[in-house]
């Protein structure tokens, strides 16, 4: 097998588990990953795919056939121009979360802001913000010790100096000060929506970070209530939201007295981001 056939071989092996566009993207990631390893020397010397290389890739393909995300297989994900460490204890960062981060960064360019990310997971939100705004003061909060470990690893790798907090937003135990911005991508998928989710999400990504049992507004209500006590006057609250409940969260924020409430669509035309200012 030569290398021009190798790309198609990978796609054919996994296309029953992934749709065609995803299979093409995954094949590209695998080839790029291999190219950056020592196998590249073999490629130059021998245009055919070696048995060792084929065996190595077959292990990866077997995991992909079980719907395991490529990000978990290689323990890395791309986010806002950075490579982040991920594992099964954190969600894989999504493009819509990149849009949320960009919205915050483009809207606030003054120095020394205090920013809290509730439910930080991999730390993709605060690490990216700290990298873009070194003079901001970031706090990453999560209920999972395992998730905070991943976030700390990413902060260390990207030299992002920030604070980490272990607590549950539904029943906070610690005493807190105030922030200029609070941002969150909380669990927002209801259990009845679970049947609509692909296997690679249900079987591999942490349920703790994805699902709410009954009330889709549970975490939003808790965060808004917390923000009313811990946002500075005229501070901003940003959310990533379930596209089906964005308008409900919008109403909730207005009921709590927030002004300039704005529901924003993502690149796919879905209601996915929301913000409001504390009066």
C-alpha positions in Angstrom: 0.0 0.0 0.0 1.4 3.4 -0.9 0.6 6.6 1.0 -1.9 8.0 -1.5 -4.0 4.8 -0.9 -3.3 5.0 2.9 -5.5 8.1 3.4 -8.4 6.4 1.6 -7.8 3.2 3.6 -8.2 5.1 6.9 -11.4 6.7 5.7 -12.9 3.5 4.5 -12.1 1.8 7.8 -13.9 4.3 10.0 -16.7 5.7 7.8 -19.4 3.4 9.2 -18.7 4.8 12.6 -18.3 8.4 11.6 -20.0 10.4 8.8 -17.9 11.1 5.7 -16.9 14.7 6.6 -15.7 13.6 10.0 -13.9 10.6 8.6 -12.0 12.8 6.2 -11.0 15.2 9.0 -10.0 12.3 11.3 -7.8 10.8 8.6 -6.1 14.1 8.1 -5.4 14.4 11.8 -3.9 10.9 11.9 -1.7 11.5 8.9 -0.5 14.8 10.3 0.2 13.2 13.7 2.2 10.4 12.2 4.1 12.9 9.9 5.3 14.7 13.0 6.6 11.6 14.6 9.6 9.5 13.6 7.7 7.6 11.0 8.4 10.5 8.6 11.9 9.2 8.2 10.5 5.8 7.0 8.2 7.6 4.6 11.1 9.4 2.9 13.2 6.2 2.6 10.3 3.9 1.6 7.3 5.1 -0.3 5.2 2.1 0.8 3.5 1.9 4.2 5.5 -0.3 6.5 4.0 -3.1 8.6 5.0 -1.3 11.8 3.2 1.9 10.7 0.1 -0.1 9.6 0.0 -1.9 13.0 0.3 1.4 14.8 -2.5 3.0 12.9 -4.7 -0.1 13.2 -4.7 0.3 16.9 -6.0 3.9 16.5 -8.6 2.7 13.9 -9.9 0.0 16.2 -10.6 2.6 18.9 -12.2 4.9 16.3 -14.5 2.1 15.2 -15.8 2.0 18.8 -16.7 5.7 18.4 -13.9 7.0 20.7 -13.1 10.6 19.7 -9.8 11.2 18.1 -9.1 14.0 20.7 -9.2 11.4 23.5 -7.0 9.0 21.6 -4.3 11.6 21.1 -5.1 13.4 24.4 -5.3 16.8 22.7 -7.7 19.2 21.1 -7.4 22.4 19.2 -9.0 25.5 20.6 -8.6 29.2 19.6 -5.2 28.5 18.0 -3.9 26.5 21.0 -3.4 22.8 21.5 -5.0 21.7 24.8 -4.6 18.5 26.8 -7.9 16.6 27.2 -9.0 13.3 28.6 -12.2 11.5 29.5 -12.7 13.7 32.5 -13.4 16.9 30.5 -15.5 17.8 27.5 -13.8 18.2 24.1 -13.8 22.0 23.4 -16.2 23.0 20.7 -16.1 25.7 18.0 -19.2 27.4 19.6 -17.3 27.8 22.8 -14.5 29.5 20.8 -17.1 32.0 19.6 -18.2 32.6 23.2 -14.6 33.3 24.2 -14.1 35.6 21.2 -17.3 37.5 22.1 -15.9 38.3 25.5 -12.5 39.2 24.3 -13.8 41.5 21.6 -16.3 43.2 23.9 -13.9 43.9 26.8 -10.4 45.2 26.1 -9.7 47.2 29.3 -7.0 45.9 31.7 -7.1 44.3 35.1 -10.6 42.7 34.8 -11.4 39.9 37.2 -13.1 37.0 35.3 -14.6 33.8 36.7 -15.3 30.7 34.6 -17.8 28.4 36.2 -17.6 24.8 35.1 -14.2 25.2 33.5 -13.6 21.6 32.4 -10.4 21.6 30.4 -9.8 25.2 31.2 -10.2 26.2 27.6 -12.1 29.4 28.4 -9.9 31.0 31.1 -6.6 29.7 29.7 -7.4 31.3 26.3 -8.6 34.5 27.9 -5.4 34.8 30.1 -3.3 34.1 27.0 -5.0 36.9 25.1 -5.3 39.3 28.1 -2.3 38.7 30.3 -3.3 41.5 32.7 -6.7 40.0 33.5 -7.2 38.0 36.7 -8.8 34.6 35.9 -10.4 32.1 38.2 -11.3 28.6 37.0 -14.0 26.8 39.0 -15.2 23.2 38.7 -17.0 20.6 40.8 -14.6 17.9 39.5 -11.1 17.4 40.9 -10.2 15.5 37.8 -11.3 18.3 35.5 -9.4 20.8 37.5 -6.2 18.7 37.1 -6.6 18.9 33.4 -7.3 22.7 33.5 -4.1 23.1 35.7 -2.1 21.2 33.1 -3.3 23.4 30.3 -2.6 26.6 32.3 0.9 25.3 33.1 1.6 24.4 29.5 0.4 27.8 28.2 2.0 29.7 31.1 -1.4 31.1 32.2 -1.2 32.2 35.8 -4.7 31.8 37.4 -6.6 30.7 40.4 -8.4 27.3 40.6 -11.4 26.6 42.8 -13.1 23.3 43.7 -16.8 23.9 44.5 -20.4 23.2 43.4 -22.3 26.2 42.0 -25.6 24.6 43.2 -24.4 24.8 46.8 -21.2 26.9 47.1 -19.2 26.3 50.2 -16.5 29.0 50.0 -16.7 32.8 50.6 -16.1 34.8 47.5 -15.4 38.3 46.4 -16.6 40.0 43.3 -15.8 39.7 39.6 -16.2 42.0 36.6 -17.2 39.2 34.3 -18.6 35.7 35.0 -18.7 33.3 32.1 -20.0 29.7 32.0 -20.7 26.8 29.7 -22.7 24.7 32.2 -24.4 21.3 31.7 -27.5 22.0 29.6 -28.6 18.8 27.8 -31.8 17.2 29.2 -32.0 13.5 29.6 -34.8 13.2 27.0 -32.3 14.8 24.5 -29.7 12.1 25.4 -31.2 9.7 22.8 -30.4 12.2 20.1 -26.7 12.4 21.0 -24.1 10.5 19.0 -22.3 7.6 20.7 -19.0 9.4 20.7 -20.5 11.9 23.1 -22.7 9.6 25.3 -20.1 6.8 25.7 -17.0 8.9 26.2 -17.6 12.4 27.3 -18.3 13.0 31.0 -22.0 13.0 31.8 -21.4 15.3 34.7 -20.5 18.1 32.3 -23.3 17.4 29.8 -26.6 16.5 31.4 -29.2 17.9 33.7 -31.7 15.5 35.1 -35.0 17.4 34.8 -34.8 21.2 34.9 -32.8 22.5 31.9 -32.4 25.9 33.6 -31.0 24.4 36.9 -27.4 25.6 36.4 -28.4 28.9 34.8 -30.6 29.8 37.7 -27.9 28.9 40.2 -25.2 30.9 38.3 -27.5 33.9 37.9 -28.3 33.9 41.6 -24.6 33.6 42.4 -23.7 36.4 39.9 -26.3 38.7 41.6 -24.2 38.6 44.7 -20.7 38.4 43.2 -20.7 40.5 40.0 -19.5 44.1 40.3 -22.1 46.7 39.5 -22.4 46.9 35.7 -20.5 43.6 35.5 -21.3 41.2 32.7 -22.6 37.6 32.7 -21.9 35.4 29.7 -23.4 32.0 28.9 -23.2 29.2 26.4 -26.8 27.9 26.1 -28.8 25.0 24.8 -30.2 26.2 21.5 -33.7 25.0 22.5 -33.7 26.9 25.8 -31.8 30.1 24.9 -34.9 32.2 25.0 -35.9 30.7 28.4 -32.5 31.7 29.8 -32.9 35.2 28.2 -36.2 35.6 30.0 -34.7 34.4 33.3 -31.9 37.0 33.1 -34.4 39.8 32.5 -36.5 38.5 35.5 -33.3 38.8 37.6 -33.0 42.4 36.5 -30.2 42.2 33.9 -30.0 44.8 31.2 -28.7 44.8 27.6 -29.6 41.1 27.5 -28.5 39.7 24.1 -29.0 36.2 22.6 -26.5 35.5 19.9 -26.4 32.9 17.2 -23.3 30.8 16.5 -21.8 30.1 13.1 -24.4 27.4 12.4 -27.3 29.9 13.0 -28.3 28.4 16.4 -29.1 30.4 19.5 -25.9 29.5 21.5 -24.6 32.5 23.4 -26.2 34.9 25.8 -25.0 37.8 27.8 -26.4 40.5 30.1 -25.2 43.3 32.3 -26.0 43.6 36.0 -27.7 46.9 36.8 
